[in-house]
């Protein structure tokens, strides 16, 4: 048995005098003196150079950080979450707010920063993030336990100690992809603050949510100007080319990342005019190809979000990118998806990810312009996705064709005609057309593609009455031009003539009467060439109206007479009534008042016979104008009142505005100042309801000129 050995002071054992049986190993014991673990409590990234705008959002974040508790709800803003589309400037705003809050002395305990890399392939887990934060708080690595729960408990304890010793701490968790990444990072007390940024909304955190949208046009302009002046203080290209800069900002979708890249491209080429970069982006079939400065790419930023989407969400995003118009309704989303109803759950998920945005009303959805461009690019890059997209577009075109046809039938319905599908009254038809107008106008432009040309051309014809009714003449001109181009390419002379005739009406309504005369003449000649007499009659009547507009009354009389005779020959009594009424106006302008009165009465009686109340109101109004011009003021007033009754019943506010103005003129002629002023003001209100601001302003001016 071996003898006892003794331990002496120092770092060794003394085995002298010991007796050992068998072999043994002695291991030297080392002792190290550890200093305190380093902290990282001033770890904020630097402010983004050229940060601009976001005043309201910055104020809201600072309000959440303010230890005074501006809203008086303790703990209510323990966590704030800034969310938004990739490249929208979440990190820049969060860092700016954190610096300002720290500078105000609100976080004497320091500021911690952790990048969660939520959309990278190797994203940081909550457990890893807690290790980073604990190290930043000075916790020695060997004291950091394993497991998220244990680390979270230690993290809260260390924060509590930090608060007692130095004060509150701000934790900035950047680029989270889920609430699971962030939730364990919440401090335990009520004075510390956690600020998270994410491409997704994080409602599960119980946080103050701050979704970010694109910059305003003014903020975007300022960002571009600052980017150039930071590189070269004297670079005034943005100011010197302010219109081009505003267009560049629009092409960048007012997205900070895109604007920063555009600014960098201009910085790299100091001789490049802003207008030149605008032209490159506008003329490119792929804007995202240009929004890449070698280090940053809008496409790459969006791709990080897209690759994390489940298959059903990715599919719907691609299909929404192909939709016509700036936003779509639930009905159109369902059609794109090939389903009976919109996939609300999928839409909500895309909305939480900021890849889809709520539109102008409930049940309406939109994509940011650059997200749309990204989605289109994804589809173009895959043959299978192209086939999926074309099938979806065909469904949308068929949907619009069917219901626009039914709505147009309702707008032009007269007693005795078949009842249109779906729409039981004009109000319903107009409401649907109003809700889908932008999409309808956009989908007609698919007529430029051979696959959709024939259906889109036909669809354009269903929009004329509606666009005239709503006085949306710019849209009508766009629709007519596209339809004419498609018909001309296809050699379809009838559809080409229809487009010319509609084009002429829209041109006349926008004050371009000479161009309208040319358009109606082209339509008339094409109809004559194909032997289409009913449509030829329409073209003659419309041509007569344009001729009247430029003071060629005798030629107008001839055109309206030809139209009347052709309508009589084909037995179209409703359109014959229109021709009689137009003829009456031309006769009146030619000084043939007696014949004019007779023509308007004939028109009125025919409209009554076919049950066309709006046409009857028009005839009454025009009859009143002729009677007034011949000095029969009392009879004219009676006619105007009949017209006004019909217009109001039909909710034709433009016609009502015209008649009220005519009534005002009659009262003014009869020296009834108060009545005249009242009717002018009523006329202005009617014109406003009819989307005719110029006429409304004119009526108010006339009212102001009358002194009681």
DADATA-V584583 format. One line per field, one symbol per residue. phi: phi as a letter, one per 40 degrees, with the letter a starting at -180 (. if undefined). Layout:
# DADATA-V584583
phi=???
This chain:
# DADATA-V584583
phi=.cccbbbbchbabbbcgcbbbgcabbbccbbbccccccbbcbcccccccgdaggdccccccccccdccgdcgbdgcbdbbbcbiddgcgccdccccccccccccgcbcchbbbaccfcbccbcccccccccccccccgcddcccccgcccccccdccccccccccbhcbbbbbcgcbaccccdccccccbbcbbbbbacbcbcccgcccbcbbcccdcccccccccdccccadccbccccbcccccccdcccgfcdcccccdccccccbccccdcccdcccccccadccccabgbbaccccccdccccccdcccccccccccccgcabcddcdccdcgbcaccdcccccccccgcbbcccacgbbabcdccccccccccccaccccccccccccccccccccccccccdccbcbdgcccccgccacdccccccccbddccccccccccbddbdcccccddccbdccccccfcccccccccccccccccccgccccccdccccdccccccbgbccccdccccccdccccccgccdcdcdcdcccdcccdcbgcccccdccccccdccccccgccccccccdcccdccccccgbcdccdccccccdccccccgcccdccccdccccccccccgcccccccccccccdcccccfcccccccccccccccccccgccccccdccccccccccccgbccccccccccccccbd
